[in-house]
Amino acid sequence: MRPLFIILCAAFFSFNSLAQLNRPNDPLAHTYSIVARDAKTGEMAVAVQSHWFSVGTAVSWGEAGVGVVATQSFTNKSFGLRGLAMLKAGLSPQEAMDSLLNNDDGKAFRQVAILDVKGRVATHTGAKCIDEAGHANGDNFSVQANMMLNDTVVPTMEEAWKKHSDLALAERMVKVLDAAQAQGGDIRGKQSAALLVVKAEASNEPWNDRVLDLRVDDHQNPVLELNRLVKVYRAYEHMNQGDYFVEKGKMQEAMNQYNSAMEMFPENLEMQYWTAITLANDGKTDQAVKMLQKIYKQDANWRELTKRLPKVGLLEVEDQELKKLLK
């Protein structure tokens, strides 16, 4: 019996060692995520939440006019750039996925989703991803999760994606994350989240091809914070549009945009300040003075900034008006 016992023990430890060798040494990013495309605009996005620090630096990858990738569980970061390069070379998402996993000894531990500009998807959930793990996909989307509290997370994500088709892509993605968290989300809890949105087509200015790139690296409620940041982004879209109208000399249109921004974030002093400066440049000194006085009371540094604007041409008023503005 003793020789047989020794043989069995040797076989067990050999198998266990082999399993350890096959397990990748890549960083962990057990999480839930969605890759998706807006059928109306063609924009593509990745959204993710995890109980892991700075999850957006590992999971989410995207390129305008090409596609998006989510790589998680035992995260192989190279899958992001390599997957995008394969899409760019003309491979389908499934062909790219097959190529990535073909020589990957750790594929049983991987979870990956790839989506291209046509809305085609390929998703892989390895057999050794920690329960609850799974995915669901269809035209223009894929949701995937591992190490979840329960098995309702993935179907709830799919339902949320389909339910909120009336929303803009960024807001729709956050709704999916929120729905997953409401079902229990990551069994370990919450820590970080990220949202990446890229344009449908690449331009000659690649630095402008990312519509949105938000990361909440460490927060008690990262999805809630991500939702707040999307709202801030929308408010600053109004500010940017207002600046555009100022350049075109369309002051009323500019004020409409600035007012929309301030309504979204009435406590934001910068939005109030540049609105006041626009009023001053439009000859509406008294209105500008009223706004600036309230701003100065909260932070006197804005008065100092006002003094500096005439030098660079951002405040073009007579000396008498400038004195009123600095009152």
C-alpha positions in Angstrom: 0.0 0.0 0.0 2.8 2.4 0.8 4.3 2.6 -2.7 0.8 3.2 -4.1 0.2 5.9 -1.5 3.5 7.6 -2.5 2.6 7.4 -6.2 -0.9 8.9 -5.6 0.6 11.8 -3.5 3.2 12.5 -6.2 0.5 12.6 -8.8 -1.6 15.0 -6.7 1.2 17.4 -6.1 2.3 17.2 -9.7 -1.2 18.1 -10.9 -1.4 20.9 -8.3 1.9 22.3 -9.4 0.8 22.2 -13.0 -2.4 24.1 -12.1 -0.3 26.8 -10.3 2.0 27.1 -13.4 -1.0 27.5 -15.7 -2.5 30.2 -13.5 -1.4 33.6 -14.9 0.6 36.1 -12.9 -1.3 39.0 -14.4 -2.9 41.6 -12.2 -6.4 40.8 -10.9 -9.4 42.8 -12.0 -12.4 40.8 -11.0 -15.3 43.0 -12.0 -18.3 43.6 -14.2 -18.2 45.6 -17.4 -20.1 46.4 -20.6 -18.8 47.1 -24.1 -21.4 48.8 -26.4 -22.1 50.8 -29.5 -24.7 53.5 -30.0 -26.6 52.4 -33.1 -27.6 56.1 -33.7 -24.3 57.8 -33.4 -21.9 54.9 -33.9 -19.9 55.9 -30.8 -18.5 53.0 -28.8 -17.8 52.6 -25.1 -16.5 50.6 -22.2 -17.8 51.0 -18.7 -16.6 49.0 -15.7 -16.8 48.8 -11.9 -14.7 46.7 -9.5 -13.5 46.3 -5.9 -10.0 47.0 -7.2 -7.9 50.2 -7.3 -8.0 52.2 -10.6 -9.8 49.5 -12.6 -9.9 51.8 -15.7 -6.2 51.6 -16.2 -6.4 47.8 -16.8 -9.8 46.8 -18.2 -11.0 49.4 -20.7 -9.5 50.0 -24.1 -10.8 51.8 -27.2 -9.9 53.5 -30.4 -12.2 55.7 -32.6 -13.2 54.1 -35.9 -11.9 50.7 -34.6 -13.6 49.3 -31.6 -13.4 48.7 -27.8 -12.1 45.9 -25.6 -12.7 44.9 -22.0 -10.1 42.5 -20.5 -10.7 41.4 -16.9 -10.5 38.6 -14.3 -6.8 37.7 -14.5 -6.2 40.8 -16.8 -3.9 40.5 -19.8 -3.5 44.2 -20.6 -1.9 43.4 -23.9 -5.3 42.1 -25.1 -6.5 45.7 -25.2 -3.9 47.1 -27.7 -3.5 43.8 -29.5 -7.2 43.3 -29.9 -7.6 46.8 -31.3 -4.7 46.3 -33.7 -6.3 43.1 -35.0 -9.7 44.9 -35.6 -7.8 47.7 -37.4 -6.2 45.1 -39.6 -9.6 43.8 -40.7 -10.2 40.9 -38.4 -13.7 40.3 -36.9 -14.1 40.4 -33.1 -14.3 36.6 -33.0 -11.2 36.2 -35.1 -9.3 38.6 -32.9 -10.5 36.8 -29.8 -9.5 33.4 -31.2 -6.0 34.8 -32.0 -5.6 36.3 -28.5 -6.6 33.1 -26.7 -4.9 30.6 -29.1 -1.5 30.8 -27.4 -2.6 32.0 -24.0 -1.9 29.4 -21.3 -4.1 31.4 -18.9 -7.2 31.6 -21.1 -9.2 29.6 -18.6 -8.8 32.5 -16.1 -9.6 35.2 -18.6 -12.7 37.2 -19.3 -12.6 39.3 -22.4 -15.1 41.2 -24.6 -14.4 42.8 -28.0 -16.7 45.1 -30.0 -16.1 46.6 -33.4 -17.5 49.6 -35.4 -20.2 47.4 -36.9 -21.5 46.4 -33.5 -20.2 42.9 -33.8 -19.1 41.3 -30.5 -17.1 38.4 -29.2 -17.0 37.4 -25.5 -15.0 34.8 -23.6 -15.5 33.7 -20.0 -12.9 31.2 -19.0 -13.9 28.1 -17.1 -11.8 29.1 -14.1 -13.2 32.6 -13.7 -14.5 32.8 -10.1 -18.2 32.4 -9.6 -20.6 33.9 -10.1 -19.2 34.5 -13.7 -20.8 34.8 -17.1 -21.7 37.0 -20.0 -24.5 37.9 -22.4 -24.3 39.6 -25.7 -26.1 40.7 -28.8 -25.9 43.3 -31.6 -24.0 46.4 -30.3 -23.3 45.2 -26.8 -21.8 42.6 -24.5 -22.1 42.5 -20.7 -19.7 40.3 -18.6 -18.9 39.7 -15.0 -17.0 37.5 -12.6 -16.7 37.1 -8.8 -20.2 38.5 -8.5 -22.3 38.2 -5.4 -25.0 36.2 -7.3 -26.0 35.0 -10.7 -28.6 37.8 -11.3 -26.0 40.5 -12.1 -25.4 39.6 -15.8 -29.0 39.2 -16.9 -29.8 42.5 -15.0 -27.1 44.3 -16.9 -28.5 43.0 -20.2 -32.0 44.1 -19.2 -30.8 47.6 -18.2 -28.9 48.0 -21.5 -32.1 47.2 -23.5 -34.4 49.2 -21.2 -32.5 52.5 -21.5 -32.2 52.8 -25.3 -33.6 56.3 -25.1 -30.5 57.6 -23.3 -27.3 59.0 -24.7 -24.5 56.3 -24.7 -22.6 57.6 -21.6 -25.7 57.8 -19.5 -26.9 54.4 -20.7 -23.6 52.8 -19.8 -23.8 54.2 -16.2 -27.3 52.8 -15.9 -26.0 49.4 -16.7 -23.3 49.6 -14.0 -25.9 51.0 -11.5 -28.2 48.1 -12.2 -25.4 45.6 -11.7 -24.5 47.1 -8.3 -28.2 47.1 -7.2 -28.1 43.3 -7.7 -25.1 43.0 -5.4 -22.2 43.5 -7.9 -18.7 42.4 -6.9 -18.9 40.1 -3.9 -16.0 42.1 -2.3 -17.8 45.5 -2.6 -17.0 48.7 -4.5 -13.9 50.7 -5.1 -13.3 52.1 -8.6 -15.1 52.7 -11.9 -14.4 54.0 -15.4 -16.1 55.1 -18.6 -14.5 55.4 -22.0 -16.4 56.6 -25.1 -14.7 56.9 -28.5 -16.0 58.4 -31.8 -17.5 56.2 -34.5 -14.9 57.4 -37.0 -11.3 58.4 -36.6 -10.2 61.9 -37.5 -6.9 63.5 -38.5 -6.8 64.7 -34.9 -6.6 61.6 -32.8 -6.2 63.6 -29.6 -9.8 64.7 -30.1 -11.2 61.2 -30.9 -12.0 60.3 -27.3 -15.4 61.7 -26.5 -15.2 60.9 -22.8 -12.6 59.3 -20.6 -13.6 59.3 -16.9 -12.0 57.3 -14.1 -13.0 57.1 -10.4 -9.9 55.3 -9.0 -10.8 55.0 -5.3 -14.3 55.9 -3.9 -16.9 54.5 -1.5 -19.5 54.7 -4.2 -17.7 54.8 -7.6 -20.7 54.4 -9.8 -22.5 57.2 -8.1 -19.4 59.4 -8.5 -19.1 58.3 -12.2 -22.7 59.4 -12.7 -21.9 62.8 -11.2 -18.9 63.2 -13.4 -21.0 62.5 -16.5 -23.3 65.3 -15.4 -20.4 67.7 -15.0 -19.2 66.7 -18.4 -22.6 67.6 -19.9 -22.6 71.0 -18.1 -19.2 71.8 -19.6 -20.5 70.8 -23.0 -22.8 73.7 -22.6 -19.9 76.0 -21.5 -17.9 75.0 -24.5 -20.8 75.6 -26.8 -21.3 79.0 -25.2 -17.6 79.8 -25.9 -18.2 78.8 -29.5 -21.1 81.2 -29.8 -19.1 84.0 -28.2 -16.4 83.5 -30.9 -19.1 83.8 -33.6 -20.5 86.9 -32.0 -23.8 85.2 -31.1 -24.2 86.5 -27.6 -27.8 85.5 -26.9 -27.1 81.9 -28.0 -23.9 82.0 -25.8 -25.9 83.1 -22.7 -28.5 80.4 -23.3 -25.7 77.8 -23.2 -24.1 79.3 -20.1 -27.4 79.5 -18.3 -28.0 75.8 -19.1 -24.6 74.9 -17.6 -25.3 77.0 -14.4 -28.7 75.4 -13.9 -27.0 72.0 -13.9 -24.3 73.1 -11.4 -25.4 76.4 -9.7 -22.6 76.1 -7.1 -19.8 76.0 -9.7 -18.0 79.4 -9.4 -16.1 79.0 -12.7 -19.3 78.7 -14.7 -20.7 81.7 -13.0 -17.5 83.7 -13.5 -17.1 83.2 -17.2 -20.8 84.0 -17.7 -20.2 87.3 -15.9 -17.2 88.0 -18.1 -19.2 87.3 -21.2 -21.9 89.8 -20.0 -19.2 92.4 -19.4 -17.7 92.0 -22.9 -21.2 92.3 -24.3 -21.6 95.7 -22.6 -23.9 94.4 -19.8 -21.7 95.7 -17.0 -24.4 96.0 -14.3 -25.4 92.4 -14.7 -21.8 91.3 -14.7 -21.1 93.3 -11.5 -23.9 91.7 -9.6 -22.6 88.2 -10.5 -19.0 89.0 -9.8 -19.7 90.6 -6.4 -21.2 87.3 -5.2 -18.3 85.3 -6.6 -15.7 87.6 -5.0 -17.4 87.1 -1.6 -16.8 83.4 -1.8 -13.3 83.5 -3.2 -11.3 86.8 -3.7 -8.9 85.2 -6.1 -11.5 85.6 -8.9 -11.1 89.4 -8.5 -7.4 89.1 -9.0 -8.0 87.0 -12.1 -10.3 89.7 -13.5 -7.5 92.2 -13.2 -5.3 90.0 -15.4 -7.8 89.4 -18.2 -7.5 92.8 -20.1 -3.8 92.1 -20.7 -4.6 89.0 -22.8 -7.7 90.3 -24.5 -10.2 88.2 -22.6 -11.9 91.2 -21.1 -12.3 94.2 -23.4 -13.8 97.1 -21.4 -13.0 100.7 -20.7 -11.2 101.6 -17.5 -14.3 102.9 -15.9 -16.2 99.6 -16.5 -13.2 97.6 -15.3 -13.2 99.5 -12.0 -16.9 98.6 -11.6 -16.2 95.0 -12.3 -13.4 95.0 -9.6 -15.6 96.8 -7.0 
